[in-house]
């Protein structure tokens, strides 16, 4: 009988310890719902696929419920807005947002914050004051790409820049960084045109640039998709020995570098964007303070280290 009482007391104390442990876990993040809205689907886009992976793995580690949403295609801002408004209406504790159009999302972010839902921006900064940005220092990354091109290209040579969707700060910062880098080393920028992050559009835009500028020596694509499109156009034109540098270090870009087509790319750590987005959105939901800017890092990728990014 004494043994049974002791066992009962032990089980009761164990249950109490477990209850305290569960309560502590809940305070650390369990039970919180984090909305994470990205600009495009991970399917077919290695960058967003990596963001998704980082967000999902961090959410699992922290024990939070993750609602991950994306429009059918990157650039469909209205679809992204509709998705975000729908989920906010259902109720979430915090939101990580990669805004397809920062201006369009401005009022939505303000309303979310007023209603008690803290927000962090991921990948692309927004227009709202006091909201933390988590992502790459895009201007510095583009300047790094430009410096690499400068070191390989004779002063005064013709170069071109392919830009992303120009309503997005990411596109503008990469464009401005490349322009500064090229001007600083004396290269001649013959074209700065948008291809909206798209491979097919970049191929078409590059074809037009090459017709007008047959002596071009280098092209900076503000993402790898556009750099790969530029490479296709150069091959179609039979042009060799043109330096092409991208941005993102996707597996396709790494393979292209190793194959001798793309010259280099800039790695931004998209997995960190997803993971940090969840981590710091949760911190805000718990009432913690976080830095205004959280840099997820950049790195030059060439044949020396491209295997690390395949």
C-alpha positions as CSV (number, residue, x, y, z in Angstrom):
1,X,0.0,0.0,0.0
2,X,2.9,2.3,0.9
3,X,4.5,1.5,-2.4
4,X,1.3,2.4,-4.3
5,X,1.1,5.7,-2.4
6,X,4.7,6.5,-3.2
7,X,4.1,5.7,-6.9
8,X,1.1,7.8,-6.9
9,X,2.9,10.7,-5.3
10,X,5.8,10.3,-7.8
11,X,3.4,10.3,-10.8
12,X,1.6,13.4,-9.4
13,X,4.9,15.2,-9.0
14,X,6.1,14.1,-12.4
15,X,2.8,15.4,-13.9
16,X,3.3,18.7,-12.1
17,X,6.9,19.0,-13.5
18,X,5.6,18.2,-17.0
19,X,2.8,20.8,-16.6
20,X,5.3,23.5,-15.5
21,X,7.5,22.5,-18.5
22,X,4.6,22.8,-21.0
23,X,3.6,26.1,-19.5
24,X,7.2,27.4,-19.8
25,X,7.3,26.2,-23.5
26,X,4.0,28.0,-24.2
27,X,5.6,31.2,-22.8
28,X,8.6,30.6,-25.2
29,X,6.5,30.4,-28.3
30,X,4.1,27.5,-28.3
31,X,0.6,28.5,-29.1
32,X,1.6,31.6,-31.1
33,X,0.6,31.9,-34.7
34,X,3.0,33.6,-37.1
35,X,1.8,34.7,-40.6
36,X,4.6,34.7,-43.2
37,X,3.8,36.2,-46.5
38,X,6.3,35.9,-49.3
39,X,6.3,37.5,-52.8
40,X,6.2,34.3,-54.9
41,X,5.8,30.6,-54.6
42,X,8.7,28.3,-53.7
43,X,7.9,25.9,-56.5
44,X,10.1,26.7,-59.4
45,X,12.0,29.4,-57.5
46,X,15.0,28.2,-55.4
47,X,15.2,31.5,-53.6
48,X,11.7,31.4,-52.2
49,X,11.9,27.7,-51.6
50,X,14.9,28.3,-49.4
51,X,13.0,31.1,-47.5
52,X,10.1,28.7,-47.0
53,X,12.5,26.0,-45.7
54,X,14.1,28.3,-43.2
55,X,10.7,29.6,-41.9
56,X,9.3,26.1,-41.5
57,X,12.3,24.7,-39.7
58,X,12.5,27.6,-37.4
59,X,8.8,27.5,-36.6
60,X,9.1,23.8,-35.8
61,X,12.1,24.4,-33.6
62,X,10.4,27.2,-31.7
63,X,7.0,25.4,-31.5
64,X,4.9,28.1,-33.2
65,X,2.1,27.6,-35.7
66,X,3.3,29.0,-39.1
67,X,0.8,30.2,-41.7
68,X,3.0,30.5,-44.9
69,X,1.3,32.1,-47.9
70,X,2.4,33.2,-51.4
71,X,0.6,34.5,-54.5
72,X,0.3,32.2,-57.6
73,X,3.2,34.1,-59.2
74,X,5.7,36.7,-58.1
75,X,4.5,40.2,-59.0
76,X,0.8,39.4,-58.4
77,X,0.5,42.0,-55.7
78,X,-3.2,42.1,-55.5
79,X,-3.3,38.3,-54.8
80,X,-0.7,38.8,-52.0
81,X,-2.7,41.6,-50.5
82,X,-5.9,39.5,-50.6
83,X,-4.1,36.6,-48.9
84,X,-2.7,38.8,-46.1
85,X,-5.9,40.6,-45.4
86,X,-7.8,37.2,-45.2
87,X,-5.3,35.8,-42.7
88,X,-5.1,38.9,-40.6
89,X,-8.9,38.8,-40.3
90,X,-8.7,35.2,-39.0
91,X,-6.3,36.3,-36.3
92,X,-2.5,35.9,-35.9
93,X,0.0,37.0,-33.3
94,X,2.6,38.5,-35.6
95,X,3.5,38.8,-39.3
96,X,6.7,38.4,-41.3
97,X,6.1,40.1,-44.7
98,X,8.1,40.2,-48.0
99,X,6.0,42.9,-49.7
100,X,5.5,42.7,-53.4
101,X,4.8,46.4,-53.5
102,X,5.8,48.3,-50.3
103,X,3.6,51.3,-51.1
104,X,0.5,49.1,-51.6
105,X,1.2,47.3,-48.3
106,X,1.8,50.5,-46.3
107,X,-1.8,51.0,-45.0
108,X,-2.2,47.2,-44.4
109,X,0.9,47.1,-42.2
110,X,-0.2,50.3,-40.3
111,X,-3.6,48.7,-39.6
112,X,-2.1,45.4,-38.5
113,X,0.2,47.2,-36.0
114,X,-2.7,49.3,-34.7
115,X,-4.7,46.1,-34.1
116,X,-1.8,44.7,-32.0
117,X,-0.2,42.5,-34.7
118,X,3.6,43.3,-34.8
119,X,5.3,43.1,-38.2
120,X,8.8,42.5,-39.6
121,X,9.7,43.0,-43.3
122,X,11.7,40.3,-44.9
123,X,13.8,40.5,-48.2
124,X,12.2,43.8,-49.3
125,X,11.9,46.8,-46.9
126,X,8.6,48.6,-46.5
127,X,7.7,52.2,-46.2
128,X,6.4,52.0,-42.6
129,X,8.4,53.8,-39.9
130,X,9.6,51.7,-37.0
131,X,9.3,48.3,-38.7
132,X,12.4,46.1,-38.6
133,X,13.9,45.0,-41.9
134,X,15.4,41.5,-42.1
135,X,17.4,40.7,-45.2
136,X,20.4,41.4,-47.4
137,X,22.2,44.7,-47.6
138,X,21.3,44.8,-51.2
139,X,23.3,47.9,-52.2
140,X,26.5,46.6,-50.7
141,X,25.9,43.2,-52.4
142,X,25.5,44.9,-55.8
143,X,28.6,47.0,-55.2
144,X,30.5,43.7,-54.4
145,X,29.3,42.3,-57.8
146,X,30.3,45.5,-59.6
147,X,33.8,45.5,-58.0
148,X,34.3,41.9,-59.2
149,X,33.3,43.0,-62.7
150,X,35.5,46.0,-62.5
151,X,38.5,43.9,-61.6
152,X,38.0,41.7,-64.7
153,X,37.0,44.5,-67.2
154,X,39.1,47.2,-68.9
155,X,38.3,50.7,-67.9
156,X,35.9,52.4,-70.2
157,X,34.3,49.2,-71.3
158,X,30.5,49.0,-72.0
159,X,28.4,47.3,-69.3
160,X,24.7,46.8,-68.7
161,X,22.4,46.3,-65.7
162,X,19.2,44.2,-65.6
163,X,17.0,45.4,-62.8
164,X,14.0,43.8,-61.0
165,X,10.5,45.2,-60.4
166,X,11.3,48.8,-59.8
167,X,8.6,49.5,-57.2
168,X,10.5,47.2,-54.9
169,X,13.3,48.6,-52.7
170,X,15.4,45.4,-53.4
171,X,15.5,46.2,-57.1
172,X,16.3,49.9,-56.6
173,X,19.1,49.2,-54.0
174,X,20.8,46.6,-56.3
175,X,20.5,48.9,-59.3
176,X,22.0,51.8,-57.3
177,X,24.8,49.7,-55.9
178,X,25.8,48.5,-59.3
179,X,25.7,51.9,-60.8
180,X,27.9,53.3,-58.0
181,X,30.3,50.5,-58.4
182,X,30.6,50.8,-62.1
183,X,31.0,54.6,-62.0
184,X,33.6,54.4,-59.3
185,X,35.9,52.2,-61.5
186,X,35.2,54.0,-64.8
187,X,33.0,51.5,-66.7
188,X,30.5,52.8,-69.2
189,X,26.9,51.9,-68.4
190,X,25.1,51.6,-71.8
191,X,21.8,50.2,-70.5
192,X,19.9,49.9,-67.2
193,X,16.6,48.1,-67.9
194,X,14.1,46.1,-66.0
195,X,13.4,42.5,-66.7
196,X,11.2,42.1,-63.6
197,X,13.3,39.2,-62.1
198,X,12.2,36.9,-64.9
199,X,14.5,34.7,-67.1
200,X,12.5,34.9,-70.3
201,X,12.1,38.7,-70.0
202,X,15.8,39.1,-69.3
203,X,16.6,37.1,-72.4
204,X,14.4,39.4,-74.5
205,X,15.7,42.6,-72.9
206,X,19.3,41.5,-73.3
207,X,18.8,40.7,-77.0
208,X,17.7,44.3,-77.5
209,X,20.6,45.6,-75.6
210,X,23.1,43.6,-77.6
211,X,21.7,44.8,-80.9
212,X,22.5,48.4,-79.9
213,X,25.6,47.6,-78.0
214,X,27.5,44.8,-79.7
215,X,30.8,45.6,-77.8
216,X,29.3,45.0,-74.4
217,X,31.8,43.4,-72.0
218,X,29.8,42.7,-68.9
219,X,26.2,42.3,-67.6
220,X,25.0,42.5,-64.0
221,X,21.7,40.7,-63.5
222,X,20.0,41.8,-60.3
223,X,19.0,38.2,-59.7
224,X,20.2,34.9,-61.0
225,X,17.1,34.3,-63.1
226,X,17.8,37.4,-65.1
227,X,21.6,36.6,-65.3
228,X,20.7,33.2,-66.7
229,X,18.4,34.9,-69.3
230,X,21.2,37.2,-70.3
231,X,23.5,34.2,-70.8
232,X,20.9,32.6,-73.1
233,X,20.8,35.8,-75.2
234,X,24.6,35.9,-75.4
235,X,24.7,32.3,-76.6
236,X,22.0,33.1,-79.2
237,X,24.1,36.0,-80.4
238,X,27.3,33.9,-80.5
239,X,29.0,36.2,-78.1
240,X,31.7,34.8,-75.8
241,X,34.0,36.3,-73.2
242,X,31.2,38.5,-71.7
243,X,31.3,38.6,-67.9
244,X,27.9,37.8,-66.4
245,X,27.3,38.2,-62.7
246,X,24.0,37.4,-60.9
247,X,22.6,37.8,-57.4
248,X,21.1,35.1,-55.1
249,X,23.4,32.1,-55.6
250,X,20.6,29.7,-56.5
251,X,21.5,26.1,-57.3
252,X,21.0,26.8,-61.1
253,X,23.4,29.7,-60.9
254,X,26.0,27.6,-59.1
255,X,25.7,24.9,-61.8
256,X,26.0,27.6,-64.5
257,X,29.2,29.0,-62.9
258,X,30.7,25.5,-62.7
259,X,29.8,24.9,-66.4
260,X,31.7,28.1,-67.3
261,X,28.6,30.1,-68.3
262,X,27.9,32.5,-65.5
263,X,31.0,34.2,-64.1
264,X,29.9,34.8,-60.5
265,X,26.9,35.5,-58.3
266,X,26.3,37.1,-54.9
267,X,25.0,34.7,-52.3
268,X,22.3,36.1,-50.0
269,X,21.3,33.7,-47.3
270,X,17.6,33.2,-48.1
271,X,17.3,30.4,-45.5
272,X,18.3,32.9,-42.8
273,X,15.6,35.3,-44.1
274,X,12.9,32.7,-43.5
275,X,14.3,31.5,-40.1
276,X,15.0,35.1,-38.8
277,X,11.6,36.2,-40.0
278,X,9.9,33.7,-37.8
279,X,12.3,34.1,-34.9
280,X,12.0,37.9,-34.7
281,X,8.3,38.0,-35.4
282,X,7.9,35.7,-32.4
283,X,10.1,38.0,-30.3
284,X,7.8,40.9,-31.1
285,X,4.7,38.9,-30.3
286,X,6.3,38.2,-26.9
287,X,6.8,41.9,-26.3
288,X,10.6,41.8,-26.8
289,X,12.6,44.6,-28.6
290,X,14.6,43.8,-31.7
291,X,17.1,45.8,-33.9
292,X,15.8,48.0,-36.7
293,X,17.9,46.2,-39.3
294,X,19.0,42.6,-39.2
295,X,21.5,41.7,-42.0
296,X,21.3,38.1,-43.2
297,X,24.7,38.4,-45.0
298,X,26.2,38.3,-48.5
299,X,29.1,36.4,-50.1
300,X,30.8,36.4,-53.6
301,X,30.4,33.0,-55.3
302,X,32.8,32.0,-58.1
303,X,34.2,28.7,-59.4
304,X,36.2,28.5,-56.1
305,X,33.1,28.0,-53.9
306,X,30.2,27.4,-56.3
307,X,30.0,23.7,-55.2
308,X,28.8,24.9,-51.8
309,X,25.7,26.3,-53.4
310,X,24.6,23.6,-55.8
